[in-house]
Structure formats: structure tokens, C-alpha cells
Amino acid sequence: MTAPDEAISGLAPASDTVTVLGLGPMGRALSAAFLAAGHPVTVWNRTPGKAGELAARGAVVAGSVEEAVRDGQVIVACLIDYEAVRATLERPLDWAGRRLVNLTSGEPAQARAMAAWASARGIGYLDGAILTPTPAIGTAAATVLYSGAGEVHEAVRGVMAALGGDGVYLGDEPGRASAYDVALLDVFATSVNGIVHGFALAAAGGIEPGRFAAFATGIGGLLPELIARFGQQIQAGEYPGDRSTIGSAAAGIRHVINAARAHGIDTSALAASKGVIDRAVEAGYAEEGLARLATTLLPVDRGGAPARRG
Ligand SMILES: NC(=O)c1ccc[n+]([C@@H]2O[C@H](COP(=O)([O-])OP(=O)(O)OC[C@H]3O[C@@H](n4cnc5c(N)ncnc54)[C@H](OP(=O)(O)O)[C@@H]3O)[C@@H](O)[C@H]2O)c1
């Protein structure tokens, strides 16, 4: 086994030892990718018996956190939340020559608090956020964001390359990866809500899910261009209403709400969306494009400060 300090070598050799804390679906996928890249891997999970085929593929299954951390040069935590990471690591552990990469999803403030916790204990800490599902890990399709101490990123990036795809370093502010993560999860969560609501409304209208899906995927196909265009407009602070307007969206969402209510379908999420649109209309944005709604959500705009018009 290599001495821990030899890991500080930029693109590290596959002999660098990796410990994965957490064997949920993502922890197992990470462990499999490190094994596939040739790293000696030790795994640990709070509840025993979750290592599955990892042991047969060569992973050491540690019986304790102490043993797991002792085995690794790069300690990768992938647990349900930051509280679980703290609960797991809040004990005397030998961190000499080791680095902690926390790929647990959370909030920016939690990432900053975790970095401070690690700093107070002299632990080299890198925060991270995984943007792709488990099957993508270890393939070119994987995207993992990192933020935190630059020297820790340099030391572990060779090992983390085993996860495949893009490893994007966002700088030394530890909450940065998480800030991207929560905003992207926002897009995903609200999109899923819209999709399932559409299926419910279609079903109530007697439309087969398969038939509906064929048309709904057409809407999905519009989104990449729309997201890129909104990005440009929000960056420029200009919201042309040449393609469609907030005033038109206000009429459209009324139809959806009325139709859903007629079937007794929950309209709470739609009502919240309508509330945002109505506020934008009241603020004088009816003739502007939908990207303007991003500013209507901001407290500064709602309070009538600089961004507000009319
Ligand atoms: N799965 C995905 O597709 C995906 C994609 C992107 C990001 N992520 C992120 O990756 C992280 C792990 O996700 P996951 O899908 O593997 O499963 P998960 O259900 O989010 O987390 C399960 C893991 O957390 C452990 N755990 C829960 N509470 C704990 C505690 N108090 N102390 C110690 N360990 C605790 C579980 O151990 P036990 O078995 O003992 O309960 C298990 O190892 C999450 O932050 C998730 O958001 C997942």
C-alpha cells in the first residue's frame, strides 16, 4: 500500500487507495468506478450487508469507520445528507495524509460549515456535487462539480477521474458546487412536478399515458433552446416578448387550472405558478418574455427595488 503522502501527486496512480463511506445506490456506483480504475477500495456503510458484489470485485468491507478511514488516502463520503456525514466522522480518526471529498448532496451553507469543521481539524476538504444518475458514473456521461481548497482538488483529481466524464472545479468557495446543485435540483424537481401533473390531467381527460408521452416529449425537446435563451436574456437583463409574453402565460395557466379543477385534480403547484405570473403582470411586465419571471421571484423585485419596472 502506498504511503498516504504519496497521493499528493496531481494525476495520481491507480494504486492510490480510496475509501467510500456510504453504500446507497450512489456510493456503490462510486465504489465500482474506483475499482474499475484499478484503485484499492475500502467501503463502509452504517448498516452492514450493503456491499453487494463490491467485495467479490475486490473491495475491502470495513467493519468500522475507523478502519475504513485508516485504509484510504482519499476518503469519499456519499451519504444521505450532511448530518449523516457529521454523525459518521465526528469521532477521533487519523486524518494524517488523508483527504476528505464529500459528494453528499446538501445546501451551500452546509458545505461551508462542513469545510470549516474539516479545517478546524486540519483535514484537507473538498466539497462536491454529483449531477448525474448512477448508471453514468464511470462513463463519459458523468458530471461531478467540486469546490473547496485548490490544493486538495489538485491532490485528488487523478483519483476522482475514475468517476468519468467532466470533473468541474468551481474554485475555492466550498459552497459553490452545492449552489449549482440546489439550483439544478430546483429545475429537476419543478419539471417533474409539471410532468406528473400533465399526466394526471391527461388521464382525467381520457388520454392514454403512452399517447400523451409522445406529445409531451415534444415539449421536452423545446427546453434546451429555451434554457439557453433564458440564460442569455437574464444575463443581459433584457426580456423581449417577441415569441410569447407573460400576459399570454397568465391566460394560459388559467385554462390549465380551470380544467384541472373540473376534474378535482390538485392545483396547488399551478396556483403558486399563477401567483408569480400575476405578480409580474401587476409589476408591469405583461408584455415581456417569460424569462422576466426569474426576477419577479427575487425579494428585491417583489419589494419594489431596482429591478421593478412601471
Ligand atoms: N442516487 C442518485 O442517482 C444520485 C444522484 C446524484 C446525487 N446523489 C446524492 O448522493 C448521495 C447518496 O445517495 P444514494 O442514492 O446513494 O442514497 P441515499 O438514500 O441518499 O443515502 C443512503 C446512504 O446514506 C446512509 N445514511 C443515512 N443516514 C445515515 C446516518 N445517520 N449515518 C450514517 N449513514 C447514513 C445510508 O446508510 P444505511 O444503509 O445504514 O441507511 C446509505 O449509505 C445523496 O446525497 C444523493 O443526493 C445521488
The ligand as a Tripos MOL2 file, in Angstrom:
@<TRIPOS>MOLECULE
LIG
   48    52     1     0     0
SMALL
NO_CHARGES

@<TRIPOS>ATOM
      1 N1        -28.6970    8.0620   -6.4860 N.am      1 LIG1
      2 C1        -28.5150    9.0150   -7.3860 C.2       1 LIG1
      3 O1        -28.8580    8.8700   -8.5770 O.2       1 LIG1
      4 C2        -27.8260   10.2940   -7.0010 C.ar      1 LIG1
      5 C3        -27.5250   11.2460   -7.9860 C.ar      1 LIG1
      6 C4        -26.8570   12.4090   -7.6230 C.ar      1 LIG1
      7 C5        -26.5230   12.6490   -6.2960 C.ar      1 LIG1
      8 N2        -26.8470   11.7020   -5.3600 N.ar      1 LIG1
      9 C6        -26.5070   12.0070   -3.9430 C.3       1 LIG1
     10 O2        -25.6480   11.0120   -3.4320 O.3       1 LIG1
     11 C7        -25.8910   10.8670   -2.0110 C.3       1 LIG1
     12 C8        -26.1460    9.3920   -1.7130 C.3       1 LIG1
     13 O3        -27.2780    8.9930   -2.4530 O.3       1 LIG1
     14 P1        -27.6970    7.4690   -2.6200 P.3       1 LIG1
     15 O4        -28.5670    7.3880   -3.8080 O.co2     1 LIG1
     16 O5        -26.5080    6.5740   -2.5490 O.co2     1 LIG1
     17 O6        -28.5880    7.0970   -1.3480 O.3       1 LIG1
     18 P2        -29.2590    7.8980   -0.1420 P.3       1 LIG1
     19 O7        -30.5100    7.1730    0.1660 O.co2     1 LIG1
     20 O8        -29.3560    9.3600   -0.4210 O.co2     1 LIG1
     21 O9        -28.2100    7.6630    1.0510 O.3       1 LIG1
     22 C9        -28.0610    6.3910    1.5650 C.3       1 LIG1
     23 C10       -26.8180    6.2980    2.3910 C.3       1 LIG1
     24 O10       -26.8350    7.2280    3.4920 O.3       1 LIG1
     25 C11       -26.5450    6.4400    4.6900 C.3       1 LIG1
     26 N3        -27.0660    7.0730    5.8660 N.ar      1 LIG1
     27 C12       -28.3080    7.5890    6.0620 C.ar      1 LIG1
     28 N4        -28.3940    8.1360    7.3050 N.ar      1 LIG1
     29 C13       -27.1770    7.9480    7.9020 C.ar      1 LIG1
     30 C14       -26.6400    8.2880    9.1640 C.ar      1 LIG1
     31 N5        -27.3530    8.9640   10.0850 N.pl3     1 LIG1
     32 N6        -25.3580    7.9420    9.4300 N.ar      1 LIG1
     33 C15       -24.6170    7.2830    8.5140 C.ar      1 LIG1
     34 N7        -25.0700    6.9240    7.2830 N.ar      1 LIG1
     35 C16       -26.3390    7.2690    6.9780 C.ar      1 LIG1
     36 C17       -27.1960    5.1170    4.3850 C.3       1 LIG1
     37 O11       -26.7420    4.1470    5.2790 O.3       1 LIG1
     38 P3        -27.7390    2.9540    5.7420 P.3       1 LIG1
     39 O12       -27.6950    1.9460    4.6310 O.co2     1 LIG1
     40 O13       -27.1750    2.4900    7.0010 O.co2     1 LIG1
     41 O14       -29.1240    3.5510    5.8920 O.co2     1 LIG1
     42 C18       -26.6850    4.9040    2.9700 C.3       1 LIG1
     43 O15       -25.3250    4.5630    2.9540 O.3       1 LIG1
     44 C19       -27.1060   11.7470   -1.6750 C.3       1 LIG1
     45 O16       -26.6660   12.9690   -1.1400 O.3       1 LIG1
     46 C20       -27.7440   11.9620   -3.0440 C.3       1 LIG1
     47 O17       -28.4710   13.1810   -3.1230 O.3       1 LIG1
     48 C21       -27.4750   10.5450   -5.6720 C.ar      1 LIG1
@<TRIPOS>BOND
     1     1     2 1
     2     2     3 2
     3     2     4 1
     4     4     5 ar
     5     4    48 ar
     6     5     6 ar
     7     6     7 ar
     8     7     8 ar
     9     8     9 1
    10     8    48 ar
    11     9    10 1
    12     9    46 1
    13    10    11 1
    14    11    12 1
    15    11    44 1
    16    12    13 1
    17    13    14 1
    18    14    15 2
    19    14    16 1
    20    14    17 1
    21    17    18 1
    22    18    19 2
    23    18    20 1
    24    18    21 1
    25    21    22 1
    26    22    23 1
    27    23    24 1
    28    23    42 1
    29    24    25 1
    30    25    26 1
    31    25    36 1
    32    26    27 ar
    33    26    35 ar
    34    27    28 ar
    35    28    29 ar
    36    29    30 ar
    37    29    35 ar
    38    30    31 1
    39    30    32 ar
    40    32    33 ar
    41    33    34 ar
    42    34    35 ar
    43    36    37 1
    44    36    42 1
    45    37    38 1
    46    38    39 2
    47    38    40 1
    48    38    41 1
    49    42    43 1
    50    44    45 1
    51    44    46 1
    52    46    47 1
@<TRIPOS>SUBSTRUCTURE
     1 LIG1         1 GROUP 0 **** ****
